[in-house]
Amino acid sequence: MIDIITKQRDFFNSNKTKDINFRISQLKKLKNLIIDNEKSLYQAIYSDFGKSEFDTYVAELSMVYHEINNCIKNLKKWSKRIKVPTNLTNLPGKSYVIPEPLGSVLVIGAWNYPFQLSLIPAISAISAGNTVILKPSELPLKTSQVIAKIINNNFSEDFFTVIEGGVDTTTELLKHKFDKIFFTGSTNVGRIVYQAAAKHLTPVVLELGGKSPTFVFADCNINMTAKRIVWAKFFNAGQTCIAPDYILVEKSIETEFLSALKLEIEKYYKNKEDISDNYPRIINSRNFERLAKLIDHDKVFCGGNINKDNRFISPTILNNIEFDHKIMEDEIFGPILPVISFSDINTVIKEVKNREKPLSCYIYSKNKKTINKILHEISFGGGAVNDSLIHITNDNLPFGGIGSSGMGNYHGLFGFKSFSHYKSILHKSFWIEPSLKYFPYTKNKINILKRLLK
Ligand code: NAD
């Protein structure tokens, strides 16, 4: 392992990655390799947890293609020196900021979107001119193997390489010094990564999880709200970091909204296992058992069917839930949606604010005042008004959490920035040197400086 890290450091120090054309050629090569290996990726992801080709294309491949295309298109612009004004006392002179790569970076991926969560940060890192060691999640084993095959058979180890493995491998990797660690995963493991990084003063981006609240107000379009929430929550069988974790619905529309949710679920998912080709399974038995225990059968409004043999859990709605119910303790990360009703907006905002800052928050309402109140009062990573999940597809929006849902962000220019250092330069000429700052420190000089340095 240390061998690869040393090789990457040497390669970085050769300045090869500072060449923008080199970066662009590597991104183009990566894109062509993904195109050539699409079939293996579909098969691997399906075999790991039953994700359909549609889901894999929409939430994995298309996002990776988009990221590569965007980086290829904008890389030259993003890497340019940025001229900034020079302050009076430094004249004559000019000032500029140089985006420069950090060095050798480590990217650690999560399992739920095993391809894009590994590749998109790696693409940002390459675009910014770094060398990359990528450690995909070990849980979707076949996908991890295909990613390793694509990268390791085609890129030189000293520039971009995949190291496969689980906790032991990550623990070993984390002992070494990197110039940045980009981690996607749970808040608990995020703490471990942060502690390990601190030993070397390595900066980190932590893309973590949390319980994302979804507000549904009486003035929303109830049917469309239900349709959008059902799609967003049960996409990938709820195994999405930014899925609506729980619903907060205004009491006056609770019954109507619950019926609309049920109707949508029945329309698309039918609560039967005959949806196997379009509905992923839970990633492993441990998560299946965890989720099965969260289904409080006294609270099931619809769904609640499970099959241990193929790790199936039907889209499930729980109602009459209170904030102190067990399901409100941790991120659900599965196809179970608790619904809490409320009458007073201030009380419910207070409840949300008593919890850790979420990765996302969604607000369904037509009332600007209500929307702005939530946006103003609740701190969260990012979100959407009158939709859920799809804000992730707009790479003009930085993607990342806050507090225990993460730090730092990426996508598009934001990813490039996360893997760059912005080096500040004041550039002076030799033609004049005022005596003001030099000895002797006279009264007159102080008076002039007092006027200038404000
Ligand atoms: P995880 O934290 O269990 O694992 C993530 C990575 O860390 C894996 O590569 C794994 O091998 C490694 N790892 C696990 N335990 C470790 C340990 N003790 N020491 C060192 N490394 C270890 O997370 P997960 O189960 O893969 O993913 C689910 C979590 O990730 C959820 O909380 C979800 O919200 C979050 N997530 C966040 C985002 C985001 O963009 N913010 C995206 C996807 C998932």
Boltz pocket constraint, residues with backbone or C-beta under 6 A from the ligand:
constraints:
  - pocket:
      binder: B
      contacts: [[A, 108], [A, 109], [A, 110], [A, 111], [A, 112], [A, 113], [A, 117], [A, 135], [A, 136], [A, 137], [A, 138], [A, 165], [A, 166], [A, 167], [A, 170], [A, 171], [A, 184], [A, 185], [A, 186], [A, 187], [A, 189], [A, 190], [A, 192], [A, 206], [A, 207], [A, 208], [A, 209], [A, 210], [A, 240], [A, 241], [A, 242], [A, 331], [A, 333], [A, 359], [A, 401], [A, 405], [A, 406]]
      max_distance: 6.0
